[in-house]
């Protein structure tokens, strides 16, 4: 198994993040979603979105190449205080068996739970051990 690094994304990661978003959607959803939806998924659009939204993202790197990412936000549900959401986890198919998803979930969880004194976060932490 290759070693990997999880780190906070920067604006300079937009091309890699955009590529992973594009490629993972093509690999995962072709044949599951209608063609008219899949035709809208382009590399150019994915890179553009990555450049517009570099915040709240961690990337997974193998051999100096971005192979996955996760994005998080505070909860959009106004009735859920001290909660957050993992908005996306995309990983290239060749790297799905490396516990990258679990590592990305864990780092996003840690960020979302920092400075929160919520029983939910502390109760669930044991499920995210790598």
C-alpha positions in Angstrom: 0.0 0.0 0.0 1.2 3.5 -0.8 1.7 6.0 1.9 -0.6 9.0 1.8 -0.8 12.5 3.2 -3.9 14.3 4.3 -3.6 18.1 4.4 -5.6 21.3 4.2 -6.2 22.3 0.5 -5.0 25.5 -0.9 -6.1 27.4 -4.0 -3.1 25.8 -5.8 -4.8 22.5 -5.4 -7.8 23.5 -7.6 -6.6 21.6 -10.7 -6.0 18.4 -8.7 -9.3 18.7 -6.8 -11.2 19.5 -9.9 -9.7 16.5 -11.7 -10.6 14.1 -8.8 -14.1 15.5 -8.7 -14.6 15.0 -12.5 -12.9 11.6 -12.7 -14.5 10.1 -9.6 -18.0 11.2 -10.8 -17.4 9.6 -14.3 -16.0 6.4 -12.7 -18.8 6.1 -10.1 -22.0 7.4 -11.7 -21.8 6.6 -15.4 -24.7 4.3 -16.1 -26.4 5.2 -12.8 -27.4 8.8 -13.7 -29.1 9.8 -16.9 -26.7 10.8 -19.8 -28.0 14.4 -19.8 -26.7 14.8 -16.2 -23.4 13.1 -16.8 -22.8 15.3 -19.9 -22.8 18.3 -17.7 -19.9 16.9 -15.7 -16.8 18.3 -17.4 -13.2 18.7 -16.3 -13.3 22.4 -17.0 -16.5 22.9 -14.8 -15.0 20.8 -12.0 -11.8 22.8 -12.0 -13.8 26.1 -12.1 -15.8 25.0 -9.0 -12.7 23.9 -7.2 -11.2 27.4 -7.8 -14.3 29.1 -6.6 -14.6 27.0 -3.5 -11.2 26.1 -2.1 -12.3 26.6 1.5 -13.1 23.9 4.1 -11.3 21.2 2.0 -8.7 18.6 2.8 -6.9 16.7 0.1 -5.4 13.2 0.1 -2.1 13.0 -1.7 -0.2 9.9 -2.9 3.1 10.2 -4.7 2.7 14.0 -4.8 -0.6 13.7 -6.6 -4.1 14.6 -5.3 -6.1 11.4 -5.4 -9.0 12.4 -3.1 -10.6 15.2 -1.2 -13.3 16.0 1.4 -15.3 19.2 1.9 -17.1 20.2 5.1 -19.4 23.0 6.3 -21.3 24.0 9.4 -24.8 22.5 9.3 -27.2 24.2 7.0 -30.1 23.1 9.3 -30.8 26.0 11.6 -32.2 23.7 14.3 -28.9 21.7 14.6 -26.6 23.8 16.7 -23.0 22.6 17.0 -23.3 20.4 14.0 -21.6 20.1 10.6 -21.8 18.3 7.3 -19.4 16.5 5.1 -20.4 17.9 1.8 -18.3 15.7 -0.5 -15.8 12.9 -0.4 -14.4 12.0 -3.8 -11.6 9.5 -4.3 -10.2 8.1 -7.5 -11.1 4.4 -8.0 -7.5 3.3 -8.0 -7.1 4.6 -4.4 -10.4 3.5 -2.8 -8.9 0.6 -0.8 -6.3 2.8 1.1 -8.5 4.0 4.0 -8.4 7.5 2.4 -12.1 8.0 2.9 -11.9 7.1 6.6 -8.8 9.4 7.0 -10.6 12.3 5.2 -13.7 11.8 7.3 -11.7 11.8 10.5 -9.9 15.1 9.7 -13.2 16.8 8.7 -14.8 15.4 11.8 -12.0 16.8 14.0 -12.3 20.2 12.4 -16.0 20.3 12.8 -15.9 19.1 16.4 -13.1 21.5 17.6 -14.3 23.8 20.3 -17.7 22.1 20.5 -18.8 20.8 23.8 -21.5 18.7 22.2 -22.2 15.2 23.4 -22.9 14.0 19.9 -19.3 14.8 18.7 -17.6 13.1 21.6 -19.8 10.0 21.5 -19.2 9.4 17.8 -15.5 9.9 17.9 -14.7 6.3 18.6 -16.1 5.3 15.2 -13.5 7.3 13.3 -10.4 5.6 14.6 -8.0 4.7 11.8 
